[in-house]
Amino acid sequence: MEMKVRVKLYGTFGRRFPQARATAGMEMEIPSGASAQDLLARLEIREDQGGVVILNNRILRMADEIPPGAEVGIFQSLYGG
């Protein structure tokens, strides 16, 4: 069974999905019980691209489940010093 979530993409990820408006994001369907890793895979964001999923101002671990109707942000990790 699928569930709907709202996804806001930031940084270079936003450019990959022109249908995702900057302020509203985009609505998409993912399988019920999907994890942060499942969501990134559905969006074809590879692990080496450093996708970070945020829910309720908290960084999710890749195995964390996304609840139905959630609004998540996806940021690109920053590296450097």
C-alpha positions as CSV (number, residue, x, y, z in Angstrom):
1,M,0.0,0.0,0.0
2,E,1.2,3.5,-0.8
3,M,1.1,6.6,1.3
4,K,1.5,10.3,0.4
5,V,4.3,12.5,1.7
6,R,5.4,16.1,0.9
7,V,9.1,16.4,-0.1
8,K,11.0,19.7,-0.1
9,L,14.4,19.5,-1.9
10,Y,17.2,21.9,-1.1
11,G,20.5,22.7,-2.8
12,T,21.3,20.9,-6.0
13,F,18.6,18.3,-5.4
14,G,15.9,20.9,-6.1
15,R,17.3,21.5,-9.6
16,R,16.8,17.8,-10.4
17,F,13.1,18.0,-9.9
18,P,11.7,21.1,-11.6
19,Q,8.1,20.1,-10.6
20,A,9.1,20.6,-6.9
21,R,8.4,24.3,-6.1
22,A,10.9,25.8,-3.7
23,T,8.3,26.7,-1.0
24,A,5.7,24.0,-1.4
25,G,7.9,21.0,-2.5
26,M,6.2,18.1,-4.2
27,E,3.8,15.5,-3.2
28,M,4.7,11.9,-3.9
29,E,3.7,8.4,-3.0
30,I,6.0,5.9,-1.3
31,P,5.3,2.5,0.1
32,S,3.8,2.4,3.6
33,G,6.5,1.8,6.2
34,A,9.2,3.3,3.8
35,S,12.4,4.5,5.4
36,A,14.5,7.6,4.7
37,Q,16.7,5.3,2.6
38,D,13.7,4.1,0.6
39,L,12.7,7.7,-0.1
40,L,16.1,8.6,-1.3
41,A,16.2,5.6,-3.5
42,R,12.8,6.5,-5.0
43,L,14.2,9.9,-5.8
44,E,17.3,8.3,-7.3
45,I,19.6,10.1,-4.8
46,R,22.6,7.9,-4.4
47,E,24.3,7.4,-1.0
48,D,27.5,9.1,-2.3
49,Q,25.4,12.2,-3.1
50,G,25.0,12.8,0.7
51,G,21.3,13.1,1.0
52,V,20.1,14.0,4.5
53,V,16.4,13.6,5.3
54,I,14.9,16.0,7.9
55,L,11.5,15.4,9.7
56,N,10.3,17.7,12.4
57,N,13.6,19.4,12.7
58,R,15.4,16.1,13.3
59,I,17.9,14.3,11.0
60,L,16.6,10.9,10.2
61,R,18.8,7.8,10.2
62,M,18.6,5.9,7.0
63,A,16.5,3.1,8.6
64,D,14.0,5.5,10.3
65,E,10.5,5.1,9.1
66,I,8.6,8.0,7.5
67,P,5.1,8.4,8.8
68,P,2.1,8.8,6.4
69,G,1.4,12.5,5.5
70,A,4.8,13.6,6.6
71,E,6.5,16.7,5.3
72,V,10.2,16.1,4.9
73,G,13.2,18.1,3.7
74,I,16.1,16.7,1.8
75,F,19.4,18.5,2.1
76,Q,22.8,17.8,0.6
77,S,25.5,17.1,3.2
78,L,28.3,19.7,3.4
79,Y,31.9,18.7,3.8
80,G,35.0,20.8,4.3
81,G,36.8,22.6,7.0
